[in-house]
Amino acid sequence: MRILVVCSGNALNFNFEKHQAFIYDQVEALKQVNDTLQFDYFFIKGKGLTGYLSCLNALEQQLDSQMYHCIHAHVAVAGLLANLQRKVPVVTTFHGSDIVVPVLRGVSSLVDWLSHRTIYITQPLVEKAIFTDHRKRVVVPCGVDFELFRPRPKQQSRQHMGLLPHKRYVLFSSNFATAVKNYPLAKQAIGLLHDDSVELLELKNYSRQEVAILMTAVDAALMTSFWEGSPQFVKEALACNCPVVSTDVGDVRTVIQSIQGCYITTYDPVDVADKLRLVLNNPQPIKAREHIPQFDSRLIAQQINAVYQQL
């Protein structure tokens, strides 16, 4: 069975494993659970609706050059592009922004109607959608590579990443320039700690392996986003037994609600600082990994494989 993965390739110095890590991890897990699956990739070069749709001719050329059993498109606009051809059945995964952002919600409804199968990464996204066809819809979160994201000795990880042993580090969920991640709130909260030993780290220019080690080197993971779907950052931190402080976005509350030592915060910087202080002053390591076995990428891959087989 040959599958064409369609997703954005617009990032500067685009690297699939780095910039589309959640898709890369899913494909690698799928190869492990079903070695008869073969994957090719179509990376969209162009931004906005018109930029995406301008790639239709190139997509059709690739479909003419190779026989595919299905296309797996990630996010609604990629799904719309994929569905403009009707020769190959399309599976579309909705990742969050395509449902949460009002201007994209109508596009998502059209894509849901056109696609042969649809995947939503959380149930709340289904409830926010204008239209979903329950006969072809399934809820499957993005998985976590539990072999890569695992607990490690903190001091060894700090030495590997060049971090100082006496400092306390808080890992921000993205690069500081990504507006939706709300870096100003994180910066303000760190300032309210009035503690020079605490440093906020930007998640930028790291390989996947380095991110996994970094999550075992820091003292807390912080997400202050305005919105998310089912953030990989949170799940990967938990798989490393890294405490999480997050705003109430996506499915984070559901994921961390039973994990002692992790906290949901409001958008009040004082509240964020208070929650961070609780984490940083807690000498006991948390046991988060054992609470999230359902996100093992191999289990997720089995569910995605079942969707493919339905075609």
C-alpha positions in Angstrom: 0.0 0.0 0.0 1.6 3.3 -1.1 0.6 6.5 0.6 1.4 10.1 -0.4 1.7 12.4 2.6 0.8 16.0 1.8 1.8 18.8 4.3 3.5 22.2 4.4 7.1 22.6 3.5 7.2 26.3 4.0 9.6 26.6 7.0 12.9 28.4 6.4 15.6 25.8 5.6 12.8 23.2 5.7 13.7 19.9 7.3 10.9 17.3 7.5 12.1 15.6 10.7 12.6 18.9 12.4 9.7 21.2 11.1 7.0 18.5 10.7 8.2 16.3 13.6 4.8 15.0 14.6 4.1 13.8 11.0 7.6 12.4 10.7 7.2 10.4 13.9 3.8 9.1 12.8 5.1 7.9 9.5 8.1 6.1 11.1 5.8 4.4 13.6 3.4 3.4 10.8 6.4 1.7 9.0 7.1 -0.3 12.2 3.5 -1.5 12.7 2.9 -2.4 9.0 6.0 -3.0 6.9 3.9 -3.2 3.7 3.2 0.5 3.9 5.3 2.7 1.6 5.4 6.5 1.9 6.2 9.4 -0.4 5.9 13.1 0.4 4.5 16.2 -1.3 5.7 19.3 0.5 3.6 22.4 -0.2 5.6 25.5 -1.1 3.3 28.5 -0.8 1.5 30.3 2.0 -2.1 31.1 2.5 -5.1 29.6 0.6 -3.9 30.7 -2.8 -0.4 29.6 -2.1 -1.5 26.1 -1.2 -3.9 25.8 -4.1 -1.3 27.0 -6.6 0.5 23.6 -6.0 -2.3 21.6 -7.6 -0.6 21.1 -10.9 2.6 19.8 -9.2 0.5 17.5 -7.1 -1.3 16.1 -10.1 2.0 15.5 -11.8 3.2 13.5 -8.9 0.0 11.4 -8.9 0.5 10.7 -12.6 4.0 9.6 -12.0 3.2 7.0 -9.3 0.2 4.9 -8.3 -1.0 5.7 -4.8 -3.7 4.0 -2.7 -4.4 7.1 -0.7 -3.3 10.6 0.1 -2.9 11.5 3.8 -3.1 15.3 4.1 -2.3 17.2 7.3 -4.4 20.3 8.2 -7.5 21.5 6.3 -5.9 23.7 3.6 -3.6 20.8 2.6 -6.7 18.6 2.7 -8.5 21.0 0.3 -5.6 20.9 -2.1 -5.5 17.1 -2.0 -9.2 16.9 -2.6 -9.2 19.1 -5.7 -8.1 15.9 -7.5 -10.6 13.0 -7.3 -8.5 10.1 -8.6 -7.0 9.1 -5.3 -8.9 8.9 -2.0 -7.9 11.4 0.7 -7.5 11.0 4.5 -7.3 14.4 6.2 -6.1 15.0 9.7 -7.3 18.2 11.4 -4.7 19.4 13.9 -6.4 22.3 15.7 -5.8 25.7 14.1 -7.9 24.6 11.1 -10.9 24.2 13.5 -10.2 26.8 16.2 -9.5 29.7 13.9 -12.9 30.9 12.7 -11.8 31.9 9.2 -10.6 28.3 8.6 -13.6 26.5 10.1 -15.6 26.7 6.9 -12.7 25.4 4.9 -12.5 22.5 7.3 -16.2 21.6 6.9 -15.7 21.5 3.1 -12.7 19.3 3.5 -14.5 17.0 5.9 -17.2 16.6 3.3 -14.8 15.9 0.5 -12.4 13.6 2.3 -12.9 9.8 2.3 -11.8 9.6 5.9 -11.2 12.3 8.5 -9.0 12.3 11.6 -9.4 14.8 14.5 -6.7 14.8 17.1 -9.1 15.6 20.0 -12.8 15.2 20.7 -13.1 19.0 21.6 -12.1 19.8 18.0 -14.9 17.6 16.7 -17.3 19.5 18.9 -16.0 22.9 17.6 -16.3 21.9 13.9 -19.2 23.1 11.9 -19.7 19.8 10.2 -18.4 16.3 10.7 -19.5 13.1 9.2 -19.4 10.5 12.0 -19.5 7.6 9.5 -16.0 8.4 8.3 -14.6 10.3 11.3 -12.2 9.0 14.0 -10.5 10.8 16.9 -6.8 9.9 17.0 -4.2 12.1 18.9 -0.7 12.5 17.7 1.6 10.0 19.3 4.9 10.3 21.2 8.0 8.3 20.5 8.4 6.7 23.9 11.8 5.3 23.0 13.2 8.8 22.2 11.2 10.8 24.8 12.1 9.0 28.1 13.4 9.8 31.5 17.2 10.3 31.8 19.5 11.4 34.7 19.2 15.2 34.9 22.9 16.0 35.6 24.0 13.9 32.7 21.5 15.6 30.4 22.6 19.0 31.6 26.2 18.2 30.9 25.3 16.9 27.4 23.4 20.1 26.7 25.9 22.5 28.3 23.6 23.7 31.0 24.9 24.8 34.4 24.2 22.4 37.3 23.3 25.1 39.9 20.7 26.9 37.7 17.0 26.2 37.4 15.7 26.0 33.8 12.2 26.5 32.4 11.7 25.3 28.8 9.4 27.4 26.8 7.2 25.6 24.3 8.5 27.2 21.1 10.7 29.9 19.7 10.0 33.3 21.3 8.9 34.9 18.0 5.8 32.6 17.4 2.9 34.9 18.4 0.4 32.3 19.3 2.8 30.8 21.9 2.5 34.0 23.9 6.1 34.5 25.0 5.5 37.9 26.6 3.4 36.2 29.3 6.1 33.6 30.0 8.8 36.3 30.2 6.7 38.4 32.6 6.0 35.4 34.8 9.7 34.5 35.0 10.5 38.1 36.0 7.9 37.9 38.8 9.9 35.0 40.3 12.6 37.5 41.3 15.2 34.7 41.1 18.3 35.1 39.1 18.9 31.3 39.2 15.9 30.7 37.0 16.4 30.9 33.2 13.8 30.6 30.5 15.0 28.6 27.5 13.8 29.1 23.9 12.9 25.9 22.1 14.7 26.7 18.9 17.3 25.1 16.6 17.4 21.8 18.4 17.3 18.4 16.8 14.6 15.9 17.9 17.3 14.0 19.9 18.4 17.2 21.6 14.8 18.2 22.5 14.3 14.8 24.2 17.5 15.2 26.2 16.7 18.9 27.0 13.3 17.9 28.5 15.2 15.7 31.0 17.7 18.5 31.8 15.2 21.3 32.7 13.2 21.7 35.8 9.8 22.6 34.2 8.1 22.9 30.8 6.0 26.0 30.3 3.2 26.6 27.7 1.4 29.9 27.7 -0.3 29.6 24.3 -3.5 31.3 23.3 -4.7 28.1 21.6 -3.5 24.6 20.8 -5.0 21.4 19.5 -3.2 18.5 21.3 0.2 19.9 21.9 3.1 17.5 21.4 5.3 19.7 23.6 3.2 18.8 26.7 3.0 15.1 25.9 6.7 14.8 25.1 7.6 16.6 28.4 5.3 14.2 30.3 6.9 11.2 28.7 10.2 12.5 30.1 8.7 13.0 33.5 9.2 16.8 33.1 6.6 18.9 35.1 4.3 21.0 33.0 2.7 24.3 33.6 0.3 25.3 30.9 -2.6 27.5 30.0 -5.9 25.8 29.5 -5.6 25.1 25.8 -6.5 22.1 23.6 -6.6 18.8 25.6 -3.9 19.8 28.1 -6.3 19.9 31.1 -7.6 16.4 30.3 -4.0 15.1 29.8 -2.5 16.4 33.0 -5.5 16.5 35.4 -4.4 13.3 37.2 -0.7 14.0 37.3 0.5 15.4 40.6 3.1 18.2 40.1 1.6 19.6 36.9 -0.6 22.6 36.8 -3.1 24.5 34.6 -2.7 28.3 34.8 -4.7 31.3 33.8 -3.3 34.2 31.6 -2.5 36.2 34.8 1.3 36.4 35.0 1.1 36.2 38.8 -0.8 32.9 38.5 1.8 31.6 36.0 4.6 32.6 38.4 2.9 31.0 41.4 2.5 27.7 39.5 6.1 27.7 38.3 7.2 28.4 41.9 5.3 25.3 43.0 7.1 23.2 40.5 10.5 24.7 41.1 10.2 24.3 44.8 9.1 20.7 44.7 12.0 18.4 45.5 10.1 15.2 44.5 10.3 14.0 40.9 7.0 13.6 39.2 5.7 10.3 37.7 3.9 11.6 34.6 5.0 9.0 32.0 2.9 6.2 33.6 -0.2 8.3 33.2 0.0 8.7 29.4 0.5 5.2 27.8 -2.4 5.9 25.4 -0.1 8.3 23.5 2.5 5.7 22.6 3.2 6.3 18.9 3.0 2.6 18.2 -0.6 2.4 19.5 -1.5 5.6 17.5 0.1 4.1 14.4 -2.1 1.0 14.7 -5.2 3.3 14.7 -4.0 5.2 11.7 -3.2 2.0 9.9 -6.7 0.8 10.5 -8.0 4.0 8.8 -5.8 3.2 5.8 -7.1 -0.4 5.6 -10.7 0.9 5.6 -10.0 2.4 2.2 
